[in-house]
Amino acid sequence: MPRTITVGLDGSPESQAAAEWAARESALRQLPLKVVHVWQPAPAPIAQAPLLGRETQQHWSERIPREAAEGLRLRHPGIEVTTQQVSGRPGEILLGLPARDTELLVLGSRGLSGIGGYLVGSVGSAVVARTTLPVVLVRAGEQATDEHEMDPAGIPSAAGPFKPVVLGLDTEHPDDSVIGFAFDAALRRQTSLRVLHGWNPPSYYAYGLTADLEFHAELARHHAAAMADVLRPWRKKFPTIEVVEESRFGQAAIPLVDASREASLVVVGRRIRRNPLGAHIGPVTHAVLHHATAPVAVIAHA
């Protein structure tokens, strides 16, 4: 039985955008789509109210995934869509999805106004921080046309080429699962891969060496060479993909967020840490999740 693209649905605009993205990804990967709706029973005093009995609540909770699946089948003919309804806490249910059955988990993130970015939400944050599954966060309002180049007349169109896939690369701890996911995404979209690496000088650089331009240039060459070394075998494995390498001085999150405006997908990693104080997403991934305008794929790795 093939693994599925799984999307968490609660009926909100952000989860509906996530479901549409998941359906498009299912078509790209030729995998079935599973819509998972977690039903949280109302507390007993509320459930016993005349206008919201348990039967009424369950009726509406069953209606949400059923109607969503019917719409997805109509808009995305050719993909297999199934539904699963589970009672419990959304975060716990989504974290319990078996890796052997799930290729990719897709969740929604709510948009905020102005420079506030995007709100991942408590469920999304908990899942991203703890799951070992690849997770894609899709912002509310995401449209298929957002992932494609405009047509020759300057009109948004989903029929045009995909925008580049963007990968945030950690050259000190590169992971094959993160890099491989990005190359595979670019290949399926028949687009280029833009790889970004941010670096900072050693701590002693600030003490007496700030004016040494040659030393700074040497550091830049070192990081660019390290980036090229990491990507060289992947270029050979995916010879048809155009790869653009950018090694920049400064924090990695800023260029990744900027690049997301002209990207179809942003791919970042999350190191799995056994921290007694709880799970940790990491500062770069955290910033990208909250401010990137394109869908963001977070790949957990050791």
Sequence and secondary structure as in RCSB ss.txt:
>XXXX:A:sequence
MPRTITVGLDGSPESQAAAEWAARESALRQLPLKVVHVWQPAPAPIAQAPLLGRETQQHWSERIPREAAEGLRLR
HPGIEVTTQQVSGRPGEILLGLPARDTELLVLGSRGLSGIGGYLVGSVGSAVVARTTLPVVLVRAGEQATDEHEM
DPAGIPSAAGPFKPVVLGLDTEHPDDSVIGFAFDAALRRQTSLRVLHGWNPPSYYAYGLTADLEFHAELARHHAA
AMADVLRPWRKKFPTIEVVEESRFGQAAIPLVDASREASLVVVGRRIRRNPLGAHIGPVTHAVLHHATAPVAVIA
HA
>XXXX:A:secstr
   EEEEE  SSHHHHHHHHHHHHHHHHHT  EEEEEEE    HHHHTSTTS HHHHHHHHHHHHHHHHHHHHHH
STTS EEEEEEES HHHHHHTS TTTEEEEEEEEEE SGGG EE  HHHHHHHHH  S EEEEETT  GGGGB  
 TTS   TTS B  EEEE  SSS  HHHHHHHHHHHHHHT  EEEEEEE   GGGGTT TT HHHHHHHHHHHHH
HHHHHHHHHHHHSTTS EEEEEEES SHHHHHHHHTT SEEEEEEE    TT     HHHHHHHHH SS EEEEE
E 
